[in-house]
Amino acid sequence: GAVVSQHPSWVICKSGTSVKIECRSLDFQATTMFWYRQFPKQSLMLMATSNEGSKATYEQGVEKDKFLINHASLTLSTLTVTSAHPEDSSFYICSARGGLVEETQYFGPGTRLLVL
Amino acid sequence: QKEVEQDPGPLSVPEGAIVSLNCTYSNSAFQYFMWYRQYSRKGPELLMYTYSSGNKEDGRFTAQVDKSSKYISLFIRDSQPSDSATYLCAKGAGGTSYGKLTFGQGTILTVHP
């Protein structure tokens, strides 16, 4: 139980294009989903928190217009990187809070983004 | 001072050794703690969850919390090469930040045969 999927697992795009990443909780309803970014050999950096049906809450320094988050249902959240640039290249990971123990977060497998 | 401090290692041990991974934290507000294991190029995998002081055991893993000294530990018994990964401790927040996790830097562990 408590499986979270992400799609795509990796993506390569040209500078200036937009990329959408999907995060799904497969066997539980997630009260909240989180989006993280991770650079090589570094820990996870929280970008934003999203609750179903409401606007996402972004961490300080994260551009809302750059990283659009839509939490359409209790099992689906999407992150769109708009007008991507090479500095946006990173490992993006989502997590979903819920399951048997409400405080626990279960992570997706991550999406590796490379912007050329 | 970072809210959660974790020695990044790297830590290298022989197969079968007992591994001790440690973190300290600075904020004493309502908290709960988790340990995650992350293999290279993968998402973190939840290993242990605890919110009270004392020990919690699950198979070869034991999570220990000492709230008086703000110290959390993860012990791995009979370590295996498949345990080689980065281990992340995390502290959960309460109040208006309920549900958000603050992660330590992660400890890189290598278990060699």
Boltz contact constraints between the chains, C-beta under 6 A:
constraints:
  - contact:
      token1: [A, 32]
      token2: [B, 99]
      max_distance: 6.0
  - contact:
      token1: [A, 43]
      token2: [B, 103]
      max_distance: 6.0
  - contact:
      token1: [A, 43]
      token2: [B, 105]
      max_distance: 6.0
  - contact:
      token1: [A, 43]
      token2: [B, 106]
      max_distance: 6.0
  - contact:
      token1: [A, 44]
      token2: [B, 103]
      max_distance: 6.0
  - contact:
      token1: [A, 93]
      token2: [B, 43]
      max_distance: 6.0
  - contact:
      token1: [A, 97]
      token2: [B, 99]
      max_distance: 6.0
  - contact:
      token1: [A, 103]
      token2: [B, 32]
      max_distance: 6.0
  - contact:
      token1: [A, 103]
      token2: [B, 92]
      max_distance: 6.0
  - contact:
      token1: [A, 104]
      token2: [B, 49]
      max_distance: 6.0
  - contact:
      token1: [A, 107]
      token2: [B, 43]
      max_distance: 6.0
  - contact:
      token1: [A, 107]
      token2: [B, 44]
      max_distance: 6.0
  - contact:
      token1: [A, 108]
      token2: [B, 43]
      max_distance: 6.0
  - contact:
      token1: [A, 109]
      token2: [B, 42]
      max_distance: 6.0
  - contact:
      token1: [A, 109]
      token2: [B, 43]
      max_distance: 6.0
  - contact:
      token1: [A, 110]
      token2: [B, 43]
      max_distance: 6.0
